[in-house]
């Protein structure tokens, strides 16, 4: 067991942090997190600029085989996500780079990899996902969007929901039902790729509780997609989905973002007095900060372990579930603490009165979704119970 | 010990519940979405005598008890919490007038507030003073025939359109309480703040620049009004706690409704153990919070309430409300964030209660200082 980075890793990690520090200075005012990327045109352009910068350096294909334009290792990718998380810099398309690319490498044909990976690596093409449906969320396998084969095309009809960034994405990876009569609902699902600009695709905003535009409903009316866009085999999409879901849950970006939040809060506490006493000397503040810092380092250690396991193709599903639960719930508690720390100022939106530029008021709302998206924490706990602890499978 | 409501309390609760559901529901979007206060609702609230529940009937109040006040605020908060906050503040202002004003002043202001022809606001918090009243900077300087007030107050609900403000200021270094007509020269408000929750309650800064008020606007004599502040805050804490009970009940109702209708894995999610856990936690915590609040109202009615009782109530109930509403969101899954469902508004509103009328941290200090040693 060795937690130390090599000299080469240390140097590369520093390079990631230096570049991201420079990109952070160009951040539009008010930009924060995922909402920052998708909500405004300015944020989206900033995301594309950062993507092109990373693409130019080959950083969007870290850990890929060289034959597909890859360089470095999966751990290098982890270090980049630490840097982007810490500086809250976009540019790494969570759908294309973090989810689809590893999935294509694991499950797609060589031809498909050569067709789709280059534009992910360059940052030219942005992706979104078409998974959940109004009646298929936690029970994703209950999806009903149909794909009927007609010659060398599928004709797709249905509705997707909670599609992050579908109003911005160029392409999507979608789950569709190709066999409505399969003996198990998981068996009749196909995973395919589709252009978001083709006829029949309608995207409608689904505003978040703070009225920012992150999510969408996507209506598919007689959308025609070539059969060759299937990843893996027809009716075998559920297995591809499981592969993809685990890559997403192990991201370190959020953990580094929390490290940054703690640093900024500590600075604020050192500089700010309440009732004449620095907040840094307030026992309750110190206690809560210490608690969160401990939990954060525990999450960080687990995330490194997952990254290491991923790099060796040894990742266990319940590890990813555990870090998802830990870091997501910790983020919600940190957002809550930030609001509490600011007292009545914790309620104020971005304005002349707002502290931290209104970050915690916004984050209090935004952090909720982390415990619901990509499998609710209740589902994650079930996964930990079944696969991690070997407990009987229950509903 | 008797945990039953009296017949008048029960009847009043039913009337307010029905009123809130039928008359206040149409104002939800105006307040939460548009962040506007619907002034047309004020005569409706007045017609139900909701502005004067515990106020003496001689001043136009209902002459009821604080338990009735708590029940009314609970029912209103279930439907539209910002309106409950608005009502709470009128009660706090009325309460200050009824305890500290002259008879003429009481007759001038209290009936008008009860009838909703006048609106009050309460000015204590300042930009750098939230938790420690002794650090307020607003001053009152005595001149021959008036007091001159200077200072800034922050987070003042109703301020942009209030007619009168109760203001805490230092007179010769001692905390005193004044009332100020808002149309006096030198009284101004900032634009209203955009907030996480309790939207539509019109919160702003108030700036007092050489505001001259008659000498009789000093309430209850010189200095020593720290007690008046503490007293006002105990009413405030009871009112906030009652509203939180309403928010929690609404969250539980919404969560159960959603869970009964949402199908997953071929059955309503209500049948899933993970959902059972969430609902059970919500129900248990709500009941504990409810009875602690009703106890606080009882103590207030008996004149037995202490700062410690109210701090404990506010601390426990507001924290519990945040947890319960968050569980309610979790039951809703991704739909929790959608404006199609009520729960996200309840979640946002609940958090506000931890931050108002003294944060949870301050309540802890108040409790610890009064524990037996």
Contacts between the chains, C-beta under 8 A, distances in Angstrom:
chain1	res1	chain2	res2	distance
A	132	B	334	7.0
A	135	B	263	6.6
A	137	B	264	6.9
A	137	B	333	5.7
A	137	B	334	5.9
A	138	B	264	5.3
A	138	B	265	7.8
A	138	B	269	7.8
A	138	B	333	6.6
A	139	B	264	4.1
A	139	B	265	4.9
A	142	B	264	7.2
A	142	B	265	7.7
A	161	B	334	7.8
A	162	B	334	5.2
A	206	B	338	6.7
A	207	B	339	6.4
A	208	B	337	5.4
A	209	B	337	4.9
A	209	B	338	7.7
A	209	B	339	6.7
A	209	B	344	4.0
A	209	B	345	7.9
A	209	B	347	7.6
A	209	B	348	6.7
A	211	B	339	8.0
A	215	B	337	7.8
A	274	B	130	7.5
A	274	B	131	6.4
A	274	B	132	7.9
A	275	B	131	5.7
A	275	B	132	3.9
A	275	B	135	6.5
A	276	B	132	7.4
A	276	B	135	7.0
A	282	B	361	7.6
A	284	B	361	5.4
A	284	B	364	7.0
A	332	B	326	7.7
A	336	B	322	7.3
A	336	B	351	7.7
A	339	B	196	7.8
A	339	B	351	6.4
A	339	B	354	7.8
A	339	B	355	6.8
A	340	B	354	6.6
A	340	B	355	7.4
A	340	B	359	6.5
A	340	B	360	6.7
A	340	B	361	7.1
A	342	B	355	8.0
A	343	B	130	5.0
A	343	B	131	7.2
A	343	B	355	5.9
A	343	B	359	4.9
A	344	B	125	6.6
A	344	B	130	5.9
A	344	B	154	7.6
A	344	B	155	4.9
A	344	B	355	5.2
A	344	B	356	6.6
A	344	B	359	7.9
A	346	B	196	7.7
A	346	B	351	7.9
A	346	B	355	5.3
A	347	B	195	4.8
A	347	B	196	4.7
A	347	B	197	6.9
A	347	B	198	7.9
A	347	B	351	7.6
A	347	B	352	5.6
A	347	B	355	5.6
A	348	B	193	5.6
A	348	B	194	7.5
A	348	B	195	6.3
A	348	B	196	7.8
A	349	B	193	7.5
A	349	B	194	4.2
A	349	B	195	6.4
A	349	B	196	7.0
A	351	B	193	6.5
A	351	B	194	6.3
A	353	B	154	7.7
A	353	B	193	6.1
A	361	B	195	7.8
A	361	B	196	4.8
A	364	B	196	6.5
A	364	B	351	6.3
A	365	B	196	7.1
A	365	B	337	8.0
A	365	B	348	6.7
A	368	B	326	7.5
A	368	B	329	5.9
A	368	B	336	6.7
A	368	B	337	6.5
A	368	B	347	7.3
A	369	B	334	7.3
A	369	B	337	5.8
A	371	B	330	6.7
A	372	B	330	7.1
A	372	B	333	5.4
A	372	B	334	5.3
A	372	B	336	6.6
A	372	B	337	7.8
A	373	B	334	6.9
A	376	B	330	7.3
A	376	B	333	5.7
A	377	B	330	7.6
A	378	B	272	7.8
A	378	B	274	3.8
A	378	B	275	7.7
A	378	B	330	7.5
A	381	B	274	7.2
A	382	B	274	7.3
A	394	B	273	6.7
A	395	B	265	5.9
A	395	B	267	7.9
A	395	B	271	7.3
A	395	B	272	5.4
A	395	B	273	7.0
